[in-house]
Amino acid sequence: MLSEIMYNALCEQFTKERQNEALYQAIGDTFEAEAWHGFAKWAHKQATDEAAHARKIAEYILDQNRVTQYHPLAAVVPPSGGVYQVFVFAYENEQLTTSAIKTLYYLAETQEDPQTCAFLQPLLLEQVEEEKLLSDAVLELTRATDNASLLLLDGRYGS
């Protein structure tokens, strides 16, 4: 059984994942509007992944005989300034997500809740992959010094 503190913290993370989904949707739409179709496809896939994370948390809460709290999402304003800046923003956002999940994990430990710790471990491992992917993307984009390079990367992210 989830403690009230753990339940509220998981509901907050559920909202953060939904907010991340909305952010990636907005990024994808912005890329699409700017004819960066490959980057748009990548961002929309990220949004789908974030929705799956939120669903996973909701199902865990339901498995604990609780109902997930749906909090309103903040307005989403996609970052501006070009492809590189958007990927830097996404990388920093994933770092914040990792930090939030780590905090949840530590809370579960202090609440003596090994089931929630076990539930959170795969999410933490997935964050390692997400941060690596975005770290590599930022590095590649620093090397893309012209539109031709960006077009090649756009095509790769769309495949």
N, C-alpha and C positions, 0 to 999 in steps of 0.2 A: 504494500500500500504506500502510495506517495505521500510524503509529508506535505503540508500546505505550502511550505516554503519551496519545496522541490516542484510541486505542481505549478505554482505561479511562475517560477523561473523557466520551466519547460514551455509554458504558454507564451512567455515573452520571447523565447527563442523561436517558437512557431511563428510569431508575428514578424520577427526579423527575417526569417526565411521567406515569408510571403513578400516582405518589403524588397528583399533581394530579387525575387522573381519579377516584381514590377519594375525594378531598376534595369534588369537585363532586357526586359521587353522594350522599355523605352530606349535603351542603347541600341537594340536591334532595329527598332523603327527609325531611329536617327541615322544609323548606318544605311539602311535601305533607302531612305530619302536622299542620301548623298551618293547613291549608286555604288556603295561598298557592299555588294551582295554577299560575298563570302564572309566578311566580318559580321554582317547581319545574321546570316545563318548560324554562325558560331554563337552570337549573343542570344538568339532565340533558343538554341539548344541549352545554353546555360540557364535560361529562364525555366525551361522544362525541368532541368536538374534541381533547381531551387524549389520548384513546386513539389517535386518528389521528396525532397528533404522535409518540407513542411508537412506533407502527408504522412511521412514516416513518424514524425514527432506526434502528430495527431493520433495516429493508430496506437502508438505506445501509450499515450495518455488514456485512450479508450480501453486499452488492455488492462489498465489500472483502475477500471470502473469509474473514470472521471470523464467529463466532457471538456473539450478544448475551448478556451475562451478566444473569441474572435475580436481582436481589437482593431480599430480603424488604422488604415495605413496612411502614412504621410504622403503628401503630394510628391511626385517623382519628377525631378528635373535632371535629365541626362547631362553628364558633363560635356563641356564644349572644348574646342581648341584643337581638334584633330584626332586622328586615330591613335597616335602615341599617347596623348593625354588621357584618352578614354581608357586605354589599357592600363595605364599607371593608376588611374582611379579605381578600376576593377580590381587590380592587384591589392591596393590598399584596403579596399572593401573586404576582400577575402581574408586579409590579415586580421581585420576587426572581427570577422565571423569566427575565425580560428580562436581568437582570444575569448570570445563569448562562449564558445563550446568548451574551452578549457576551464573557464570559470564555472560552467555548469557541472563539469566533471568533478572539480574540486569541491563544489557544494554537495554533490552526491556522496563524495567520500565523507565529508563532515556530517552528513545526515545518516551515515552508515547504511547506504542504499546501494549494495553491490549490483543489483539488477540494472539500475539506471547507469551505473558506471559501465557495465557491459554493453548496454544499449548505445552509449555515447562513443565508445572506442572506435567503431567503424566510421562514425561521422568525423572523428578527429583524423583518422588515417586518410579519409577522402580529402580532407582539407590540405593535407601535405601534398597530395596530387594537384589540387586546384592551385595552390600557391606556386608550385613548381611550373605548372603550365603557364601561368600568368607571368611569372618571373622570366621564363624563357621568351614569352611573347614580347615583353618589354625590351629585353635584350635584342631580339631580332629587329624590333622596330627602331631601336637606336642606330642600327646598321643600315636601315632603309633610308637612304639619303635622297631619293628622288621618287617621283610618281611611278616609274616603271617598277622599282623595287616594291613599292606598296601594292601595286597591282598583282605582282607575283604572290605576295603574302596573302592578299585578299582571295586569290584563287585557291591557295592552299587551305585557308581556313574554311572555305566553302565546300571542300571535298570531304 
